[in-house]
Amino acid sequence: QVQLVESGGGLVQAGGSLRLSCAASGSIFSSNTMGWYRQAPGKQREFVAAISSGDSTNYADSVKGRFTISRDNARNTVYLQMNSLKPEDTAVYYCYYRRYSINAPYWGQGTQVTVSS
């Protein structure tokens, strides 16, 4: 089992920045992928960014150039630095952990990000 605890959400004005953190604990394997999805009201959950234990990253087109994902393997923690935030970034952000792509991911409880115009 893997537990994920997110933090760092909040309310920010458009153009502002926030940094999300997600700490993993439990049965963590050194080779894994962690990342973020988000879900806005009335919409499906969508991919935001991911990073492998080898620091390979992937981003949704909608956040490229504005968001940066990073990780601290010693702390089993992943970060999402969000800059130039837009009202359309408003959503609940969920952290996930997955060992291999064939495995079902573990999810955090979610953290609310609200961007006001």
N, C-alpha and C positions, 0 to 999 in steps of 0.2 A: 504494500500500500504506500501511496505517496500523498502527502498533505501539502497544499499550496496556500500561502497566506499573502494576499495582495495589500498594498497600501499606496497612498499618494494621490488618490482621486480628489476631486473638489470642483469648485466653481471658479471659472477664470473668464476674463473678457477676451473677445476675439483678438488675435494677434499675440496673445500671451503664451506662457509655457507651463507645463506640468511634467513631473517625473514620476512614473509609476514604478513600483518595486514588487517583486514576487519572490518569496522565499520558499524553497522546497525542502521538505524533510521526509524521513522514512526510508523506504527501500530505493535509494537513488543509485543508478548505475552511472559510471563515468562517461559512457557514450550515450548521449540522449539529445533530444531537441526540446527546447522550451520556446514559448512565444506567447502571442496575444491575439485574441479575437475580440470583437465588439458587437454589441447588439443595441440598436436604437429602437425606440418604441414603435411597434407595428412592423418591424422589419426582421429579416432573418439574421442570424449571427453570421458575421463576415470576418474573414481573415485580415489581420493587420500586419503582423511581422513575426518572424521566427529566427532563431539562432541555434546552430548546432553546437555541440561541445567542442568542435574544432573551429568555432567562430565563423562559420559560413552563415551568411544572412540572406533573408528574403523579405521583400516588402510588397504590400499591396500598392498598386499604382497611385491610389488616392492619397497615400501618405509619403511617397518617395520624396526625398529632399526636405521633408519637414520633421519626420520621426526618425529616431535612431535607437536601435535595439543593441543591448550589450549584456554581458554576463560576467559574474564572478564565480568561477567554478569552485573555488575554495569555500565559498559561502553558499553554494547551490542557489544562487540568486540571479534573477534576470531583471533588467531594467528597460523601461521604455521612456526615452526622453522625447517629449512632444513639444515642438516649437511651432510658431505661426499657426496657432490653433484657430479653427473655423467653427461656426455654429454647427455645421454638419458633422463635426467630430463628436458631438454630444452623443453619449451612449454609455452603457455599462460595459466596462472592459474586463475581460476574463483572461486570466493567465492559464497556460496549459503546460503539461509535461508529458513527453512521450519517449519511450526508449527507442523503438523502431517505428517506421511508417506503418507497419502492419498492425501495430498495437493500438488499442483504444487509448485516447489520452485521458489523463487525470486533469480535472478542472479546479480552479480556485472558485471562491464564492462570488467574485465580481466586485468591482469598485466603480462608482459612478463618476463620470466626467461630464461636466456641463459647461458649455462655452456660450456665453451671452454675446449678443450682437451689439 
